[in-house]
């Protein structure tokens, strides 16, 4: 067998994150004798996935972080890269904020297949978000394929008319469902190690940023603590707003009830320890963490700003983030009994086209031919 074709994935970092985790799930499942991934990131720092990428045979490259004023230097770095590293079968741009800049450079350098992949239905607040909207406006014309993880993300990045023209492909945020299946022994082990064996554990996994709405989550938890003494909140992730959230927790006198655990590569173990998963995001693409939580059999209370396509099972309940925190806490209380009746939902998740092994086979063929990317069948939930 000859050398595998190589695909360059463009990300911000190789740290734990939604897009990064989904790309890594696919990378692990690929037949790497046929398709090998390399990574271009916008930082020179090592990430949590860096060692695994190299172990799997991938290479990691770096370009400067885009800051608007360095647009010429940014483009020059990309041109230099492709002049020095030819032979890619495809460039898969998961970082759409600047994909309208780097994908045309890849195409002119002879890359046969360029892909933009919309993974978020919103942008950051302020000038940064405004700049993102402006720069990515022509993106749909500058990629061979426009991918998305959800209808909301497609509308936000490419526009409704582009979707209606059939120019956008929905690619499920597939997971290795078996990795997240419910295991009572692991649940007991993790809860014992954390000192929460006899507690009602509310869990959340996500980066501490505006999108994830941690401050509202803490407000919900504060109300829940008034309803039951045994409640604890476990937060997994890092981010620029972590200290603000810690200050909020301390101010509410909840420091002994909230665990900040940082980022973990073995995140599947922590889903086991949770009793209820709460996800009050202000916007999303299609959050893989909610898919993972369902595979682990967790009841999920999710913001109405999150796409209905993530509701792959009846475990997901939607609620408006315009409702007060006490209403969210009351909903958790109403669902507490059901939440403790855990079942393994791996088969249900895999059966909804969210099985990464099936997707890997389809993506291998797509990268090799540039034809017939995998499609998706999605589902929806109900706002209460």
C-alpha positions, -999 to 999 in steps of 0.1 A, spaced: 0 0 0 12 35 -8 15 65 14 -18 78 29 -33 110 16 -28 139 40 -55 164 51 -46 196 68 -71 205 96 -71 242 106 -79 250 142 -72 276 168 -53 253 191 -48 216 199 -63 221 234 -95 205 246 -125 221 230 -156 213 210 -142 214 175 -109 199 186 -126 170 204 -148 162 173 -118 163 150 -98 140 173 -127 116 175 -127 113 137 -89 111 136 -88 82 159 -115 63 139 -99 69 105 -79 42 87 -47 61 89 -31 38 63 -55 56 39 -59 91 54 -36 110 77 -43 142 95 -20 172 100 -29 203 120 -24 240 115 -30 260 147 -29 297 156 -6 294 186 29 282 192 19 265 225 15 228 230 -21 216 236 -36 187 254 -40 168 222 -5 175 208 12 144 221 -16 121 208 -16 138 174 21 131 170 17 95 183 -10 89 156 14 102 129 1 137 126 22 169 122 15 202 139 23 235 122 18 271 134 7 304 119 4 337 138 -29 345 155 -49 368 132 -53 403 147 -66 423 117 -36 446 117 -14 417 107 -35 406 78 -6 408 53 17 389 76 -10 363 82 -15 357 44 23 356 39 26 329 65 1 308 48 17 313 13 50 304 28 36 273 44 21 259 12 53 267 -8 72 245 17 45 218 23 28 206 -8 9 175 -16 -22 179 6 -54 163 -7 -76 187 13 -76 216 37 -104 213 62 -110 247 79 -128 243 112 -117 279 121 -141 298 99 -133 333 113 -103 335 88 -111 306 64 -120 331 37 -84 342 38 -65 309 40 -87 286 18 -82 306 -14 -44 306 -7 -46 268 -4 -65 265 -36 -40 287 -55 -12 266 -41 -28 235 -58 -48 219 -30 -76 201 -49 -102 202 -21 -110 230 3 -137 228 30 -151 253 54 -168 238 85 -192 260 105 -192 248 141 -208 277 159 -240 297 155 -227 329 171 -197 351 176 -180 368 205 -194 401 217 -179 435 207 -154 444 180 -140 409 177 -174 395 168 -180 423 143 -147 417 126 -154 379 124 -187 386 106 -171 409 81 -141 387 73 -161 355 68 -189 371 47 -174 359 14 -165 325 28 -192 306 11 -178 316 -23 -142 307 -14 -146 270 -3 -153 240 -25 -176 226 2 -195 244 30 -200 220 59 -219 227 91 -228 209 123 -264 223 125 -290 244 107 -284 273 131 -246 273 124 -253 271 87 -276 301 87 -251 321 109 -220 315 88 -233 310 52 -268 325 52 -302 311 47 -302 315 9 -270 294 5 -287 267 26 -318 268 4 -297 265 -27 -284 231 -14 -249 244 -10 -244 234 26 -238 199 40 -247 190 75 -221 167 91 -231 153 125 -208 160 154 -202 123 157 -187 106 188 -173 73 198 -205 65 217 -191 34 234 -165 55 251 -193 74 270 -216 46 279 -228 43 314 -206 23 338 -218 21 374 -184 10 387 -167 40 372 -194 62 385 -188 49 421 -150 52 418 -150 88 405 -177 100 430 -157 84 459 -125 101 447 -141 135 445 -158 131 479 -193 134 464 -205 98 467 -237 107 486 -244 140 467 -268 150 440 -243 161 413 -251 187 387 -224 187 360 -213 209 332 -185 206 307 -174 236 286 -150 264 282 -153 293 306 -164 319 280 -194 341 272 -211 314 251 -214 288 279 -232 312 303 -215 299 335 -227 328 356 -263 319 349 -255 282 356 -241 292 390 -273 313 397 -294 282 389 -273 261 412 -277 287 440 -314 283 437 -311 245 436 -292 246 469 -322 262 486 -343 232 475 -319 204 485 -289 204 508 -271 176 491 -265 194 458 -230 199 444 -219 214 411 -190 200 391 -174 223 364 -150 209 339 -131 233 316 -109 263 315 -112 298 300 -109 335 304 -140 339 326 -131 312 352 -119 337 378 -151 357 375 -172 326 380 -150 316 410 -157 351 425 -194 346 420 -193 312 437 -174 327 467 -197 356 469 -227 333 471 -211 313 499 -210 281 477 -173 274 476 -177 241 495 -204 230 470 -187 238 436 -158 218 422 -136 235 396 -118 205 380 -101 221 350 -97 203 317 -95 165 314 -87 142 285 -106 114 302 -138 134 304 -159 103 298 -153 93 335 -168 125 348 -201 121 329 -205 89 349 -203 108 382 -229 134 373 -266 130 381 -279 158 359 -263 178 330 -271 215 327 -262 235 296 -275 271 295 -255 284 265 -262 317 249 -254 302 214 -240 270 200 -234 251 168 -242 216 179 -226 209 213 -208 176 214 -209 176 252 -247 173 251 -244 143 227 -218 127 250 -240 133 281 -269 115 264 -247 86 255 -239 84 292 -276 83 300 -278 117 316 -309 139 318 -299 172 301 -315 206 307 -305 227 278 -309 264 267 -335 272 241 -306 289 222 -291 254 215 -302 237 183 -330 211 185 -308 188 164 -288 179 195 -319 162 211 -311 127 199 -330 111 228 -358 120 252 -332 128 278 -330 164 265 -353 191 278 -351 227 265 -358 258 286 -356 295 278 -326 314 293 -350 343 297 -367 324 325 -354 330 360 -328 308 376 -353 296 402 -375 281 373 -345 262 360 -337 249 395 -374 238 398 -371 219 365 -340 200 378 -360 191 409 -389 178 388 -365 156 368 -344 144 397 -361 111 401 -358 102 364 -322 114 364 -313 87 389 -327 60 367 -296 58 344 -294 37 313 -267 32 287 -278 51 256 -248 43 233 -268 23 208 -294 51 205 -268 77 198 -250 56 173 -283 49 155 -289 86 149 -260 89 125 -237 101 153 -214 71 152 -179 83 144 -168 49 129 -195 51 102 -186 88 96 -149 80 93 -154 55 65 -175 81 46 -150 109 52 -121 87 40 -139 83 6 -148 120 5 -112 132 12 -99 108 -15 -124 118 -42 -138 152 -33 -173 137 -39 -203 127 -18 -196 140 17 -216 123 44 -251 136 51 -271 138 83 -305 129 97 -314 152 127 -340 153 153 -355 180 175 -368 187 211 -395 207 227 -393 239 246 -411 237 280 
